[in-house]
Structure formats: structure tokens, C-alpha cells
Amino acid sequence: MISQKIFETTIRHYLAPIIEYLDDPGVAEVMVNRFDEIYIEKNGELIKTPARFVDLEHYEAATNNILQFTRQSLNSDKTLMDARLPDGSRVHVAKSPCARRGTVMTIRKFSKEMLDIDWLVELGTLTPEAKDFIRLAVEGEMNLLVTGGTSSGKTSLLNALSVFIPSEQRIVVIEDSAELQLQKEHIVSMETKAPDRFGHGGVSIRDLFRSSLRLRPDRIIIGEVRGGEALDMIQAMTSGHGGSMGTLHANNPMDAMNRLETMAMMAKVDLPLVALRGQVASAIDLVIQMSRQEGGKRMVTQISEIGSLGENGRHVLRDIYRLESSKSDDPQNNSHKLAWTGERPELADRLNYKQLDQCGDALRKVFGLAAAETT
């Protein structure tokens, strides 16, 4: 505990030129392109700051100090390194020759505020009706992916959705760099480990996933699916681990399915594409698409159910909710709202009578039920 405190103090000393931005709750990311070229993302906007390190030597000393927290060094042979600050903020470092102008460091700040689902509704990230739909999907143990671009709010939404997981269930969380703050008590958190300078001792997401299956999980949550572990995840989802979740970089739900196939192929397993595609369709039940709008606002733009493969062997997706625009003569009054598409979801057939009885009239309409009787 003492060494941790000393390390925090040391890092704050080395990062003095940018500490005001790290302490500012409105700043989401700090990007150091060079010792004298520093940008921040604040309220969704990229801003060039007047901040600068004294010189290259001071900047690289600061970077090296951060890397030491995860037993790494700028002197290693690696040119791309992931680390984190003591508060959990994620750090990525790229050095020459990959970074042609010299060492680049980006710090994705760790949010100290726990964004709950009701707050996201207040922020306009999703509607109350969509929130209740997703709650039923999580309670109904649907396997879901939260997809979107960089900094679109995927992790924040996944954190918020965890409140719907029953408290008696055991959750195993697998991450490349620990970011998730799930709102549950019974959590086993696992993180990858970089290999040493000789290439030994590394532990990948895929290694952790295989280990997690022996830890008696009720649900497995992967912070971000990005490689061959996709195949292990798909196979786990189709063999009894319902209610699993993860995030994935994708532009839309169909793109997410295609990317998942591509990543599963990275496992180098001799499996025909049609068989793999069928497994993907069986594994994923729901895709929640996030997007960052103009002005930096993060919103759910699509909620899509994944059906069985079509006659042409392609994925069949049904948008249950989709972001729709309302135009007006005054551009300032244009608005976007997540609206029901009119499609009846398969989720309706997976819920019990008690869950259906607790639905509000809006969701009852989505599920094809009569409005609740009032007394």
C-alpha cells in the first residue's frame, strides 16, 4: 500500500504538465503526440492545449515511469505497449520506428463516476422503453454485444447494464486492460499479461477465456473482443453460458457479425465458413449499437436481434429499435429518438409470465400483448 502511494505521488510529479487535464472530470482523453504537442478530448471535442513537457528527456522519463507500473520500459524491444495509471486510466504508448515522429502516449481516463442506467436515460443515451427492453434481455440471459466506434460509450453502457444481472450469479470478467466497473459484488476479474523481453510468460485474452470456463461462471463478460478468443466465446455461448456479454468495434450490427466471423477465423481452426457463420448466429442474440453524435453526445442508435441464417446463408438481423430523426424548419430543433420499428422481438417468447406482466404498455405493444388492465 505504501509503495502504491509513493508511485502515485511520483507519477503526479512526472505528469505535472498535464495533471490539470487528468484531474479535470470533463476531460475523457489526453493525447501526447510529442513533448510539446498535447491534445485533449473534452465534452466530445478535440482541443490543442498550451501544455508541454520541458523537453524530450522529461517527457520520456514520465512515459517510462508510467510503464514501470506494469513492469515495462521504454528501453524494451517492444514498440507498442499498454499500461495503466494507478487510478486505472488506460495508457497506450507507441515509440519509434512505429511512431515516426517519436514516442506517442494516449491516456484514456478512468471514470470515477459510476454511470448507472437511469443516468444514461437522463442523458438521452437511450429511452426508458429501450432500457426496460434491455433489462428483460439481460434477465432473460440473452447473449449480447455492445458495439460502436472508438469512444462511443460502449464500456459505460456495459457497466450500466450489469445492474440487471441477478445478484446470486457469479460473473467472470476478462479484459486486456482493466476498465469495467460492474455494479455487482460476486465478480472474478482477470487481466492479460504481456510476455517478458524473451517472449515468455504472456497470457492472452484467449488463455484467460479458456481458464474462465473452469471457474464455474454463470456469465462471462469480455471487455473487448478483438481476436481469436471470439471463437472460444461463441462456443461457450452455444454450450450453456447464457447471458454473456462483450464489446466490439463495429459500425453497425451487420458489420459486428462479419467482424466476429473474421476474428473467429484468427483462431486458425479448420471450420467451414457456413458452419462458423451458423455458430455466430446461434451464439449472439442481441446487438446494441452505440454512436457518438455531433457535439460528443453518445447514443444507442440500434438494438438488433440476430436470427437464424437466411436461405442465402447470410445473417438475418431485425432492428427492434432504431434512431430516427425528426426534422423541423429550424435546424436547432432537429432531434433524434430511439423508436420501435414495429418488429416483434423473439425475446417475447423467452420471458415468463411474471416478467411479461410487469411490462409497461409501451413494451406490451412491442411484445404483441394487450394493454394491461387498470383497476
ZIDA-V91927 format. One record per pair of residues at least 24 apart in sequence whose ideal C-beta (glycine too) atoms are under 10 Angstrom apart, sorted by the first residue. I is the first residue (numbers start at 1). J is the second residue. If there is no record, write none. Layout:
i=I j=J
i=I j=J
//
This chain:
i=4 j=69
i=4 j=86
i=5 j=86
i=7 j=65
i=7 j=66
i=7 j=68
i=7 j=69
i=7 j=85
i=7 j=86
i=8 j=69
i=8 j=85
i=8 j=86
i=8 j=87
i=9 j=86
i=10 j=62
i=10 j=65
i=10 j=66
i=10 j=68
i=10 j=69
i=10 j=86
i=11 j=62
i=11 j=65
i=11 j=66
i=11 j=68
i=11 j=69
i=11 j=85
i=11 j=86
i=11 j=87
i=12 j=85
i=12 j=86
i=13 j=62
i=13 j=65
i=14 j=53
i=14 j=58
i=14 j=59
i=14 j=61
i=14 j=62
i=14 j=63
i=14 j=64
i=14 j=65
i=14 j=66
i=15 j=53
i=15 j=62
i=15 j=63
i=15 j=65
i=15 j=66
i=15 j=85
i=15 j=105
i=15 j=107
i=16 j=51
i=16 j=53
i=16 j=54
i=16 j=58
i=16 j=62
i=17 j=49
i=17 j=50
i=17 j=51
i=17 j=52
i=17 j=53
i=17 j=54
i=17 j=58
i=17 j=59
i=17 j=62
i=18 j=49
i=18 j=51
i=18 j=52
i=18 j=53
i=18 j=62
i=18 j=105
i=18 j=107
i=19 j=51
i=20 j=49
i=20 j=51
i=21 j=47
i=21 j=49
i=21 j=51
i=21 j=107
i=21 j=109
i=22 j=85
i=22 j=87
i=22 j=89
i=22 j=107
i=22 j=109
i=22 j=110
i=23 j=109
i=24 j=109
i=25 j=109
i=25 j=111
i=25 j=112
i=25 j=113
i=27 j=107
i=27 j=109
i=28 j=107
i=28 j=108
i=28 j=109
i=28 j=111
i=28 j=151
i=28 j=296
i=29 j=89
i=29 j=90
i=29 j=106
i=29 j=107
i=29 j=108
i=29 j=109
i=29 j=150
i=29 j=151
i=30 j=89
i=30 j=91
i=30 j=105
i=30 j=106
i=30 j=107
i=30 j=108
i=30 j=109
i=31 j=92
i=31 j=104
i=31 j=105
i=31 j=106
i=31 j=107
i=31 j=108
i=32 j=59
i=32 j=62
i=32 j=63
i=32 j=93
i=32 j=103
i=32 j=104
i=32 j=105
i=32 j=106
i=32 j=107
i=33 j=99
i=33 j=101
i=33 j=102
i=33 j=103
i=33 j=104
i=33 j=105
i=33 j=106
i=34 j=59
i=34 j=99
i=34 j=101
i=34 j=102
i=34 j=103
i=34 j=104
i=34 j=105
i=35 j=59
i=35 j=60
i=35 j=62
i=35 j=63
i=35 j=102
i=35 j=103
i=35 j=105
i=37 j=101
i=37 j=104
i=38 j=105
i=39 j=106
i=40 j=107
i=40 j=109
i=41 j=106
i=41 j=108
i=41 j=109
i=41 j=151
i=41 j=296
i=42 j=296
i=43 j=295
i=43 j=296
i=43 j=297
i=44 j=151
i=44 j=292
i=44 j=293
i=44 j=294
i=44 j=295
i=44 j=296
i=44 j=297
i=44 j=298
i=45 j=295
i=45 j=296
i=46 j=296
i=56 j=102
i=56 j=103
i=59 j=102
i=59 j=103
i=59 j=105
i=60 j=95
i=60 j=102
i=60 j=103
i=60 j=105
i=62 j=105
i=63 j=91
i=63 j=93
i=63 j=95
i=63 j=103
i=63 j=104
i=63 j=105
i=64 j=93
i=64 j=103
i=66 j=91
i=66 j=93
i=66 j=105
i=66 j=107
i=67 j=91
i=67 j=93
i=67 j=105
i=70 j=177
i=70 j=191
i=70 j=193
i=70 j=194
i=71 j=193
i=71 j=194
i=71 j=196
i=72 j=194
i=72 j=196
i=72 j=197
i=73 j=197
i=74 j=103
i=75 j=197
i=76 j=194
i=76 j=196
i=76 j=197
i=77 j=197
i=77 j=198
i=77 j=199
i=78 j=194
i=78 j=195
i=78 j=197
i=79 j=103
i=80 j=104
i=81 j=105
i=81 j=194
i=82 j=176
i=82 j=177
i=82 j=192
i=82 j=194
i=83 j=107
i=83 j=177
i=83 j=194
i=84 j=108
i=84 j=110
i=84 j=177
i=84 j=178
i=84 j=179
i=84 j=191
i=85 j=109
i=85 j=110
i=86 j=110
i=87 j=112
i=88 j=112
i=88 j=177
i=88 j=178
i=88 j=179
i=88 j=181
i=89 j=177
i=89 j=179
i=90 j=155
i=90 j=175
i=90 j=176
i=90 j=177
i=90 j=178
i=90 j=179
i=91 j=177
i=92 j=177
i=108 j=150
i=108 j=151
i=108 j=155
i=108 j=177
i=108 j=179
i=110 j=178
i=110 j=179
i=110 j=181
i=111 j=155
i=111 j=156
i=111 j=159
i=111 j=179
i=111 j=181
i=112 j=181
i=113 j=156
i=113 j=181
i=114 j=156
i=114 j=159
i=114 j=160
i=114 j=163
i=114 j=181
i=114 j=182
i=114 j=183
i=115 j=153
i=115 j=155
i=115 j=156
i=115 j=157
i=115 j=159
i=115 j=160
i=115 j=181
i=115 j=183
i=116 j=159
i=116 j=160
i=116 j=162
i=116 j=163
i=116 j=183
i=117 j=157
i=117 j=159
i=117 j=160
i=117 j=161
i=117 j=162
i=117 j=163
i=117 j=164
i=117 j=183
i=118 j=160
i=118 j=163
i=119 j=156
i=119 j=160
i=120 j=153
i=120 j=156
i=120 j=157
i=120 j=159
i=120 j=160
i=120 j=161
i=120 j=298
i=120 j=299
i=120 j=300
i=121 j=160
i=123 j=153
i=123 j=156
i=123 j=297
i=123 j=298
i=123 j=299
i=124 j=293
i=124 j=297
i=124 j=298
i=124 j=299
i=124 j=300
i=124 j=335
i=124 j=336
i=124 j=337
i=124 j=338
i=125 j=153
i=125 j=156
i=125 j=157
i=125 j=160
i=125 j=290
i=125 j=297
i=125 j=298
i=125 j=299
i=125 j=300
i=125 j=338
i=126 j=157
i=126 j=160
i=126 j=288
i=126 j=290
i=126 j=298
i=126 j=299
i=126 j=300
i=126 j=301
i=126 j=303
i=126 j=321
i=126 j=323
i=126 j=338
i=127 j=300
i=127 j=321
i=127 j=337
i=127 j=338
i=127 j=339
i=127 j=340
i=127 j=362
i=128 j=360
i=128 j=362
i=128 j=363
i=129 j=321
i=129 j=338
i=129 j=339
i=129 j=340
i=129 j=359
i=129 j=360
i=129 j=361
i=129 j=362
i=129 j=363
i=129 j=365
i=129 j=366
i=130 j=288
i=130 j=300
i=130 j=303
i=130 j=320
i=130 j=321
i=130 j=337
i=130 j=338
i=130 j=339
i=130 j=340
i=130 j=362
i=130 j=363
i=130 j=366
i=131 j=160
i=131 j=161
i=131 j=164
i=131 j=300
i=131 j=338
i=132 j=358
i=132 j=359
i=132 j=360
i=132 j=362
i=132 j=363
i=132 j=366
i=133 j=286
i=133 j=303
i=133 j=320
i=133 j=321
i=133 j=338
i=133 j=340
i=133 j=345
i=133 j=347
i=133 j=359
i=133 j=362
i=133 j=363
i=133 j=366
i=133 j=367
i=134 j=160
i=134 j=161
i=134 j=164
i=134 j=286
i=134 j=288
i=134 j=300
i=134 j=303
i=134 j=321
i=134 j=347
i=135 j=161
i=135 j=163
i=135 j=164
i=135 j=355
i=135 j=363
i=136 j=164
i=136 j=345
i=136 j=347
i=136 j=348
i=136 j=350
i=136 j=351
i=136 j=355
i=136 j=356
i=136 j=358
i=136 j=359
i=136 j=363
i=136 j=367
i=137 j=161
i=137 j=164
i=137 j=243
i=137 j=285
i=137 j=286
i=137 j=288
i=137 j=303
i=137 j=305
i=137 j=320
i=137 j=345
i=137 j=347
i=137 j=350
i=137 j=351
i=138 j=162
i=138 j=163
i=138 j=164
i=138 j=165
i=138 j=166
i=138 j=219
i=138 j=243
i=138 j=245
i=138 j=286
i=139 j=164
i=139 j=165
i=139 j=166
i=139 j=243
i=139 j=350
i=139 j=351
i=139 j=352
i=139 j=355
i=140 j=164
i=140 j=242
i=140 j=243
i=140 j=285
i=140 j=286
i=140 j=347
i=140 j=348
i=140 j=349
i=140 j=350
i=140 j=351
i=140 j=352
i=140 j=355
i=141 j=165
i=141 j=166
i=141 j=169
i=141 j=218
i=141 j=219
i=141 j=241
i=141 j=242
i=141 j=243
i=141 j=244
i=141 j=285
i=141 j=350
i=142 j=242
i=142 j=243
i=142 j=244
i=142 j=245
i=142 j=284
i=142 j=285
i=142 j=286
i=142 j=305
i=142 j=306
i=142 j=345
i=142 j=346
i=142 j=347
i=142 j=350
i=143 j=219
i=143 j=220
i=143 j=233
i=143 j=234
i=143 j=236
i=143 j=237
i=143 j=238
i=143 j=241
i=143 j=242
i=143 j=243
i=143 j=244
i=143 j=245
i=143 j=246
i=143 j=282
i=143 j=283
i=143 j=284
i=143 j=285
i=143 j=286
i=143 j=306
i=144 j=243
i=144 j=244
i=144 j=245
i=144 j=246
i=144 j=284
i=144 j=285
i=144 j=286
i=144 j=287
i=144 j=288
i=144 j=303
i=144 j=305
i=144 j=306
i=145 j=222
i=145 j=225
i=145 j=233
i=145 j=244
i=145 j=245
i=145 j=246
i=145 j=247
i=145 j=248
i=145 j=250
i=145 j=253
i=145 j=256
i=145 j=257
i=145 j=259
i=145 j=260
i=145 j=283
i=145 j=284
i=145 j=285
i=145 j=286
i=145 j=287
i=145 j=288
i=145 j=289
i=145 j=304
i=145 j=306
i=146 j=224
i=146 j=245
i=146 j=246
i=146 j=247
i=146 j=248
i=146 j=250
i=146 j=256
i=146 j=286
i=146 j=287
i=146 j=288
i=146 j=289
i=146 j=290
i=146 j=300
i=147 j=225
i=147 j=246
i=147 j=247
i=147 j=248
i=147 j=249
i=147 j=250
i=147 j=251
i=147 j=252
i=147 j=253
i=147 j=255
i=147 j=256
i=147 j=257
i=147 j=259
i=147 j=260
i=147 j=287
i=147 j=288
i=147 j=289
i=147 j=290
i=147 j=291
i=147 j=302
i=147 j=304
i=148 j=247
i=148 j=248
i=148 j=249
i=148 j=250
i=148 j=251
i=148 j=252
i=148 j=256
i=148 j=288
i=148 j=289
i=148 j=290
i=148 j=291
i=148 j=292
i=148 j=298
i=148 j=299
i=148 j=300
i=148 j=301
i=148 j=302
i=149 j=249
i=149 j=250
i=149 j=251
i=149 j=289
i=149 j=290
i=149 j=291
i=149 j=292
i=150 j=249
i=150 j=292
i=151 j=290
i=151 j=292
i=151 j=296
i=151 j=298
i=152 j=247
i=152 j=249
i=152 j=289
i=152 j=290
i=152 j=291
i=152 j=292
i=152 j=293
i=152 j=298
i=152 j=299
i=152 j=300
i=152 j=301
i=153 j=290
i=153 j=291
i=153 j=292
i=153 j=297
i=153 j=298
i=153 j=299
i=153 j=300
i=154 j=223
i=154 j=224
i=154 j=246
i=154 j=247
i=154 j=248
i=154 j=249
i=154 j=250
i=154 j=288
i=154 j=289
i=154 j=290
i=154 j=298
i=155 j=179
i=155 j=180
i=155 j=181
i=155 j=223
i=155 j=224
i=155 j=247
i=155 j=290
i=156 j=180
i=156 j=181
i=156 j=290
i=156 j=298
i=157 j=247
i=157 j=288
i=157 j=290
i=157 j=298
i=157 j=300
i=158 j=182
i=158 j=221
i=158 j=222
i=158 j=223
i=158 j=224
i=158 j=245
i=158 j=246
i=158 j=247
i=158 j=288
i=158 j=290
i=159 j=183
i=161 j=221
i=161 j=245
i=161 j=288
i=162 j=187
i=162 j=219
i=162 j=221
i=162 j=245
i=164 j=243
i=165 j=218
i=165 j=219
i=165 j=221
i=165 j=243
i=165 j=245
i=166 j=218
i=166 j=219
i=166 j=243
i=168 j=218
i=169 j=217
i=169 j=218
i=169 j=219
i=169 j=243
i=170 j=215
i=170 j=216
i=170 j=217
i=170 j=218
i=170 j=219
i=171 j=217
i=171 j=218
i=171 j=219
i=171 j=220
i=171 j=221
i=171 j=243
i=171 j=244
i=171 j=245
i=172 j=208
i=172 j=209
i=172 j=211
i=172 j=212
i=172 j=213
i=172 j=214
i=172 j=215
i=172 j=216
i=172 j=217
i=172 j=218
i=172 j=219
i=172 j=220
i=172 j=221
i=172 j=222
i=172 j=241
i=172 j=244
i=173 j=208
i=173 j=212
i=173 j=217
i=173 j=219
i=173 j=220
i=173 j=221
i=173 j=222
i=173 j=223
i=173 j=245
i=174 j=205
i=174 j=206
i=174 j=207
i=174 j=208
i=174 j=209
i=174 j=211
i=174 j=212
i=174 j=217
i=174 j=220
i=174 j=221
i=174 j=222
i=174 j=223
i=174 j=224
i=174 j=225
i=174 j=229
i=174 j=233
i=174 j=246
i=175 j=205
i=175 j=208
i=175 j=221
i=175 j=222
i=175 j=223
i=175 j=224
i=176 j=204
i=176 j=205
i=176 j=208
i=176 j=222
i=176 j=223
i=176 j=224
i=176 j=226
i=176 j=227
i=177 j=223
i=177 j=224
i=178 j=223
i=179 j=223
i=179 j=224
i=179 j=247
i=180 j=221
i=180 j=222
i=180 j=223
i=180 j=224
i=180 j=247
i=182 j=221
i=182 j=245
i=184 j=219
i=186 j=218
i=187 j=221
i=188 j=212
i=188 j=215
i=188 j=216
i=188 j=217
i=188 j=220
i=189 j=221
i=189 j=223
i=190 j=215
i=190 j=223
i=191 j=223
i=192 j=223
i=204 j=228
i=204 j=229
i=205 j=229
i=205 j=230
i=205 j=232
i=205 j=233
i=206 j=230
i=206 j=231
i=206 j=232
i=206 j=233
i=206 j=266
i=206 j=267
i=207 j=232
i=208 j=232
i=209 j=233
i=209 j=235
i=209 j=236
i=210 j=236
i=212 j=236
i=212 j=241
i=213 j=239
i=213 j=241
i=217 j=241
i=217 j=243
i=217 j=244
i=218 j=242
i=218 j=243
i=218 j=244
i=219 j=243
i=219 j=244
i=219 j=245
i=220 j=244
i=220 j=245
i=220 j=246
i=221 j=245
i=221 j=246
i=221 j=247
i=222 j=246
i=222 j=247
i=222 j=248
i=223 j=247
i=224 j=248
i=224 j=249
i=225 j=249
i=225 j=250
i=225 j=256
i=225 j=259
i=225 j=260
i=225 j=263
i=225 j=264
i=226 j=259
i=226 j=263
i=226 j=266
i=227 j=263
i=227 j=264
i=227 j=266
i=227 j=267
i=228 j=263
i=228 j=264
i=228 j=265
i=228 j=266
i=228 j=267
i=228 j=268
i=228 j=269
i=229 j=263
i=229 j=264
i=229 j=266
i=229 j=267
i=230 j=259
i=230 j=260
i=230 j=261
i=230 j=262
i=230 j=263
i=230 j=264
i=230 j=265
i=230 j=266
i=230 j=267
i=230 j=276
i=230 j=280
i=230 j=283
i=231 j=260
i=231 j=261
i=231 j=263
i=231 j=264
i=231 j=265
i=231 j=266
i=231 j=267
i=231 j=268
i=231 j=269
i=231 j=271
i=231 j=276
i=231 j=279
i=231 j=280
i=232 j=264
i=232 j=267
i=233 j=260
i=233 j=263
i=233 j=264
i=233 j=283
i=233 j=284
i=234 j=260
i=234 j=261
i=234 j=263
i=234 j=264
i=234 j=267
i=234 j=276
i=234 j=279
i=234 j=280
i=234 j=281
i=234 j=282
i=234 j=283
i=234 j=284
i=235 j=264
i=235 j=267
i=235 j=269
i=235 j=279
i=235 j=283
i=236 j=283
i=237 j=279
i=237 j=280
i=237 j=282
i=237 j=283
i=237 j=284
i=237 j=285
i=238 j=278
i=238 j=279
i=238 j=280
i=238 j=281
i=238 j=282
i=238 j=283
i=238 j=284
i=239 j=283
i=241 j=283
i=242 j=285
i=242 j=350
i=243 j=285
i=244 j=283
i=244 j=284
i=244 j=285
i=245 j=286
i=245 j=288
i=246 j=284
i=247 j=288
i=247 j=290
i=248 j=284
i=248 j=287
i=250 j=287
i=250 j=289
i=250 j=290
i=251 j=289
i=251 j=291
i=252 j=287
i=252 j=289
i=252 j=291
i=252 j=301
i=252 j=302
i=252 j=304
i=252 j=317
i=252 j=319
i=253 j=284
i=253 j=286
i=253 j=287
i=253 j=288
i=253 j=289
i=253 j=301
i=253 j=302
i=253 j=303
i=253 j=304
i=253 j=305
i=253 j=306
i=253 j=315
i=253 j=317
i=253 j=318
i=253 j=319
i=254 j=287
i=254 j=302
i=254 j=304
i=254 j=306
i=254 j=314
i=254 j=315
i=254 j=316
i=254 j=317
i=255 j=287
i=255 j=289
i=256 j=280
i=256 j=284
i=256 j=287
i=256 j=288
i=256 j=289
i=256 j=304
i=256 j=306
i=256 j=315
i=256 j=317
i=257 j=281
i=257 j=284
i=257 j=287
i=257 j=304
i=257 j=306
i=257 j=314
i=257 j=315
i=257 j=316
i=257 j=317
i=258 j=314
i=258 j=315
i=260 j=284
i=260 j=287
i=260 j=315
i=261 j=315
i=273 j=313
i=274 j=309
i=274 j=313
i=277 j=309
i=277 j=313
i=277 j=314
i=277 j=315
i=278 j=308
i=278 j=309
i=278 j=313
i=278 j=315
i=280 j=306
i=280 j=309
i=280 j=315
i=281 j=306
i=281 j=307
i=281 j=308
i=281 j=309
i=281 j=310
i=281 j=314
i=281 j=315
i=281 j=316
i=281 j=317
i=282 j=306
i=282 j=308
i=282 j=309
i=284 j=315
i=284 j=317
i=285 j=345
i=285 j=346
i=285 j=347
i=285 j=350
i=286 j=320
i=286 j=345
i=286 j=346
i=286 j=347
i=287 j=317
i=287 j=319
i=288 j=321
i=289 j=319
i=289 j=321
i=289 j=322
i=289 j=323
i=291 j=323
i=291 j=336
i=293 j=323
i=293 j=336
i=297 j=336
i=299 j=323
i=299 j=336
i=299 j=337
i=299 j=338
i=300 j=338
i=301 j=336
i=301 j=338
i=302 j=338
i=302 j=341
i=303 j=338
i=303 j=340
i=303 j=341
i=303 j=345
i=304 j=341
i=304 j=343
i=304 j=345
i=305 j=343
i=305 j=344
i=305 j=345
i=305 j=346
i=305 j=347
i=306 j=346
i=307 j=346
i=318 j=343
i=318 j=344
i=318 j=345
i=318 j=346
i=319 j=343
i=320 j=344
i=320 j=345
i=320 j=346
i=320 j=347
i=320 j=366
i=321 j=345
i=321 j=366
i=340 j=365
i=340 j=366
i=341 j=366
i=342 j=366
i=344 j=368
//
